[in-house]
Amino acid sequence: MRITVNGKSAEFDGSVGILDACRRLGVTVYAPCGGDGRCGKCKVAATGALSPLTEAERERLTDEEIASGVRLACRAFATGDAAVTVRDGNDMNHDRDRDRDKNNNPDGTDIIRKQRRLGAAVDIGTTTLTVTAVDMDSGARVGERVRRNPQSVYGADVISRIAAAEKYGTYALREPLTKAISEMRRELFIPDDAETVVVGNTTMLTIWAGIDPSPLGKAPFSTPDKFGRTVNGAYVPRCVSAYVGADAVASAIAAGLADHDGAVADIGTNGEIISRVNGAYRASAAAAGPALEGAGIACGMTATEGAVCAVRLCDAGGTPDVETIGNAPPAGICGSGLIDAAAALLDMGVIDADGGMRFDFELADGVRMTRGDVRALQLAKAALRAAIDMTTGGDVDRMYLSGGFGSTLNVASCARIGLIPSAIAEKTVVLGNGAITGAELMLISDEWRKKSDMIAEDAVYIELSGSREFERRFIDEMRFPARD
């Protein structure tokens, strides 16, 4: 039988899952739960010889979606010839291109190709890949590509990726990753032999290096390789531990923690925190879950076009005003919008301090916040806040927020929901993608590489798993702060 996905076709023997067919044809579908049928995010349009609707699909698809031929890729099977369309928003084969050039060239590519000696900085995030082109003579960033990590088809968090590597082999996860990075480099006209620095969390780097990541997924959570060396022709900075990677160390470099006290929190599915207090480094990691990346949220999505990214109260009646990425019609809500929405609904009295919510609240046409969303956010923010407090002691000279959606976070909203202590809100700076900034610094200077090694080697890692203090703080931080 022949299956066609977004114009790509192949012959298959016997019944085959739509998600597996998409993987084998190189069309990666957003599947935060890894294909377990729990999240309902892997929606595709499918026609042809298909298996009957499953109970999971009936629960997670609307009547309109079912009538129009929408299926969950992880639950539907092709039993004969079939055609599948993975739509924008779920199709993960698109770049978000950001090219900048001092001469205001629309995309900078002519000047990049003809006049500059380029290097590459690469950040392998669990959700997002970022590649920047750097002028090695001036140190200026002259081009950027941002793409969803194609491994997301195997799940939203590092544990699901480790499990997938055990099931399918490390190569199955490494190959689409290296292919995507190579494509992004070519689009930026970065030569294959250009100087390169690659950062990422420890799991992502381990898979990219072609190393079996299974020791990272089970006690005692040992690290197969802490790096701090050249791998696959690129320099990879040293990791602190199994769950505090080179991305967090790079963010610490970008925040200036090599030279002064402060703290940086790389916020995402796995929150990584590094602090420097009185010259001493501490580090920890908290499993926040994928809620802040849009997974496990009723209308959640990644930070792509149409995602509600900001929510504000705009009148005395408390009607929220929403902002979407690209000013496109609302299609869902991403992490920064989720935090803003919770802060606004707390001020409106729709959500109480315990997270209680009497009814689902519609933020925009077709985009709502549910009681389940509030609980998922509580779990994420409680884990992150407990880790921040234990790593910083509750107060620092300066707090930096970094991560995949760090450039859009509203500090006031973070303080309102209790993600960061209110006492340090005025001392908090949104750093954006500190990992790529730190990687760029290490790309152009060996001195920054030495400083990153120093931070990674000197940092005392605080193991939160099994810590009674962390458990106590986590429970306490489930509550939202009372309104001032």
Secondary structure by P-SEA (a helix, b strand, c coil): cccccccbbbbbcccccaaaaaaaaccccccccccccccccbbbbbbcccccccaaaaacccaaaaaacccccccccccccbbbbbcccccccccbbbbbbccccccaaaaaacccbbbbbbbbcccbbbbbbbcccccccccbbbbccccccccccaaaaaaaaaaccaaaaaaaaaaaaaaaaaaacccccccbbbbccaaaaaaaaccccccccccccccccccccccccccccccccccccaaaaaaaaaaccccccccccccccbbbbbbbcccccccccccccccccccccccccccccccccbbbbccccbbbbbbcccccccccccaaaaaaaaaaaaaaccccccccccccccccccccccaaaaaaaaaaaaaaaaaaaaaccccccbbbbbccccccccaaaaaaacccccccccccccccaaaaaaaaaaaacaaaaaaaaaaaaacccccccccaaaaaaaaaaccccccc
